[in-house]
Amino acid sequence: MRAFVFTDKALERYAGRFVWLAVDTENGKNAKFLGKYPVHALPTLYVIDPKRETSLIHYVGGATVPQLTKLLNDGEQSYRAKS
């Protein structure tokens, strides 16, 4: 995904609306984050509500650009509905 999906120009429109974060699941410094947002398989994608620090979307597995676009749109819609 890092090489072919996240680099796709179709995702540029999300640049100002989402913060992209990669978490090293093997680094003990990330234990607090992983306690709140568990990762049982890789890749795991989350859309997190920054105000409430809750998961809006939790997706396990690889995604194509159209699938990731839907996930981001659904996450944004969920965020707006809760705001």
C-alpha positions in Angstrom: 0.0 0.0 0.0 2.8 2.4 0.8 4.3 2.1 -2.7 1.1 2.0 -4.8 -1.9 3.2 -2.9 -0.7 6.0 -0.6 1.3 7.6 -3.4 -1.7 7.8 -5.8 -2.6 11.3 -6.9 -6.3 10.6 -6.3 -5.6 10.8 -2.5 -4.1 14.3 -2.7 -7.5 15.9 -2.1 -7.4 14.4 1.4 -4.1 16.0 2.4 -5.6 18.9 4.3 -8.4 16.8 5.9 -6.5 13.9 7.4 -3.2 13.4 9.2 -1.4 10.3 8.0 0.4 8.3 10.7 2.4 5.1 10.6 2.9 3.4 13.9 5.8 0.9 14.5 3.8 -1.8 16.3 7.0 -3.5 17.6 8.3 -0.4 19.3 7.5 -0.3 23.0 7.2 3.5 22.9 3.9 3.0 21.1 2.3 0.7 23.7 -0.1 3.4 25.0 -1.4 4.1 21.4 -1.7 0.4 20.7 -3.6 -0.1 24.0 -6.2 2.3 22.8 -6.1 1.4 19.1 -5.2 -2.3 18.9 -3.5 -3.8 15.9 -4.0 -7.5 15.5 -3.0 -7.8 11.9 -1.2 -5.7 9.4 -2.1 -3.5 7.7 -4.7 -2.0 10.1 -6.2 1.4 9.2 -8.0 3.7 11.6 -9.9 7.0 11.1 -9.7 8.6 14.5 -11.9 11.4 15.9 -9.3 13.9 17.1 -11.6 15.6 19.5 -12.9 12.5 21.3 -9.9 10.3 20.5 -12.2 7.5 19.5 -12.1 5.2 16.4 -14.6 6.2 13.7 -13.4 3.6 11.3 -11.3 0.4 11.9 -10.3 -1.5 8.8 -8.0 -4.6 8.7 -6.3 -5.6 5.4 -4.9 -4.0 2.3 -7.0 -1.6 0.3 -7.1 -0.3 -3.2 -7.3 3.4 -3.9 -11.1 3.2 -4.4 -11.5 1.2 -1.1 -9.3 3.7 0.8 -11.2 6.6 -0.7 -14.5 5.1 0.5 -13.0 4.5 3.9 -11.9 8.1 4.2 -15.2 9.4 3.0 -17.1 7.2 5.4 -14.8 8.3 8.3 -15.3 12.0 7.4 -19.0 11.5 7.2 -19.0 9.8 10.6 -16.9 12.6 12.1 -19.3 15.3 10.8 -22.3 13.5 12.0 -20.9 13.4 15.6 -19.7 17.0 15.6 
